[in-house]
Amino acid sequence: MSSETGILDGTRTTGVAGSPPRAGEDRAAPLDLLADFPAIPSDWAYLDTAATAQKPQPVIDAITRGYDTAYATVHRGVYARSADMTIAYEAARARVARFIGARTADEIVFTRGATEGINLVAQTWGQTNLKAGDRILLSTLEHHSNIVPWQLLRDRTGIAIDVCPLTPDGRIDLDAAEAMLTPAHKLVAFAHVSNVLGSVLDAKRAARIAHAVGAKLLLDGCQAVPRLGVDVAALDCDFYVFSGHKLYGPTGIGILWARAELLEAMPPWHGGGAMIDRVTFAATTYAPPPARFEAGTPHIVGALGLHAAIDYVDGIGLAAIHAYEAALVRLTREALGGMNSVRLFGPEDSAGIVSFAVEGVHPHDVGTILDEERVAIRAGHHCAQPLMDHLGVPATARASFGVYNGENDVAALVRGIERVRRIFG
Ligand SMILES: Cc1ncc(COP(=O)(O)O)c(C=O)c1O
C-alpha cells in the first residue's frame, strides 16, 4: 500500500477524541488529540513514543501548578500548604492504584521509573528470597532493565538465569516457558509488551505457568500501560513495574506495584529520611510499605504530573487507544511490507510498535534521512542487545505510535523510506 492509494493521506485534525475504529477495520479513525500536545508541531511526525511519550497540556499544567502555586514538601510539614501537597501526592498514589487494579494505595511504590522498580525487586525481594541453586526465567526479548538487575543479583547470590525463546513471529514462547519451568524457578520476569517487537504477552497464562511451579511473576509493563488496559488482579501477577514518562507523564517517576504481603515481607533498600519508624545509633526500625521503599524527598510534582497523565489517558480510554494504535500499526505494516527491500520484525498484531530494517542501509542512516523528512523514529538496539543477536541484526529502525499520531504520520514515514531506498539505490 502506498500513499497514492489514498488510504494513507489522512490530514491532521484537532479537537476532542473521536470514536475508535472497530476491530478489524483498516482505517484509523483519528483520535484528534494533536492539539493537546504543544511540543509537536503539525509538520513533525513523532514516532518515538516507545522511547518516551510527548506530554499533553493537562500534564504540563499539573506540573506547572505543582511548582508555581502549590509547591511544598510532603509528609513532614505542619503548615497547611504542605498538608495540601501531601494530600495531592497521596491522591496520585491512590489514582495509580485505581488505574491498575491494585487492592490498596499501599501497594503502590513510587520509583524513578521501571528500571528502578526492577532493581528494587531484585535487591530486596530477590536478595532475601533467592539463594544459590535457585533459578529465574527471563526471555530473549527483554529490555536491559529486565536483564542486568538479575545478573547483578546472580553475581551476588549464585542463582541461575534461564532464557525463554521466542516464537517465529516474535512472542515469548509460553509453551517453551512451561516446559522449562521447574520447582527450582522462583521468579519469571517478562515484558508485558516488547519495546522492539510490540508483541503482547499472554500474561494470564504466564502467571498460571509460573505459579504452577511456585514461582512469582514480574511483568515489565513499560510498553503495556500506555497501550492496554492493565488490571494486576485480573492478570494475577505478583510484581508490575512501569515508567510515568511513557504514559504521557513526567520523567523521573515510575511505579512498582507488588502484592501487599510481598511488600510487607521485603526489607528496605535505600536508607534515609521518610522510610524509617525510629532511628537510634543502636538500631533503626522501618516504616511499613510503601514508605519503607521511598527514602528521601520524593518526586512530588512528578506524582502530580503522573496523576494528570492517568486522568488524560483514562479520559480517552485504553480500549480506544489500543484499537487506534493497532489500526496505525496495520497501515504501517501493510505499507512497509509491500516494499521488497524492507524487513518487518514482530507479529502482525504488535501493540503500537513496528520495527523494521531497510536492506543494505544501517538503521542510523534510515533515522537520519527520516529526520530530514521531519519524521522522528528510533534507530539502534533499543536496550535489547540479546534480541538484536537473536534477530541477527546490530540494530533496527523502530516506529512507535501514540495518541497524537495519525495516518498522515504513517504516510510521512512511508515517503521517507521511499526516499531512503532512492538514495541507497
Ligand atoms: C520494555 C521496557 N522496559 C524497561 C524500560 C526502562 O524504562 P525506564 O528507562 O523509563 O526506566 C523501557 C524503556 O525503554 C522499556 O521499553
The ligand as an SDF file (V2000), in Angstrom:
LIG
                    3D

 16 16  0  0  0  0  0  0  0  0999 V2000
   10.0450   -2.6550   27.9940 C   0  0  0  0  0  0  0  0  0  0  0  0
   10.8640   -1.6370   28.7300 C   0  0  0  0  0  0  0  0  0  0  0  0
   11.3350   -1.9370   29.9370 N   0  0  0  0  0  0  0  0  0  0  0  0
   12.0470   -1.0610   30.6580 C   0  0  0  0  0  0  0  0  0  0  0  0
   12.3470    0.1830   30.1700 C   0  0  0  0  0  0  0  0  0  0  0  0
   13.1260    1.1300   31.0080 C   0  0  0  0  0  0  0  0  0  0  0  0
   12.3560    2.2440   31.3090 O   0  0  0  0  0  0  0  0  0  0  0  0
   12.9900    3.4990   32.0770 P   0  0  0  0  0  0  0  0  0  0  0  0
   14.2360    3.8470   31.3230 O   0  0  0  0  0  0  0  0  0  0  0  0
   11.9490    4.5450   31.9940 O   0  0  0  0  0  0  0  0  0  0  0  0
   13.2770    3.0490   33.4740 O   0  0  0  0  0  0  0  0  0  0  0  0
   11.9020    0.5350   28.8790 C   0  0  0  0  0  0  0  0  0  0  0  0
   12.2580    1.8300   28.2960 C   0  0  0  0  0  0  0  0  0  0  0  0
   12.5340    1.9200   27.1190 O   0  0  0  0  0  0  0  0  0  0  0  0
   11.1210   -0.3910   28.1600 C   0  0  0  0  0  0  0  0  0  0  0  0
   10.6350   -0.0950   26.9500 O   0  0  0  0  0  0  0  0  0  0  0  0
  1  2  1  0
  2  3  1  0
  2 15  2  0
  3  4  2  0
  4  5  1  0
  5  6  1  0
  5 12  2  0
  6  7  1  0
  7  8  1  0
  8  9  2  0
  8 10  1  0
  8 11  1  0
 12 13  1  0
 12 15  1  0
 13 14  2  0
 15 16  1  0
M  END
$$$$
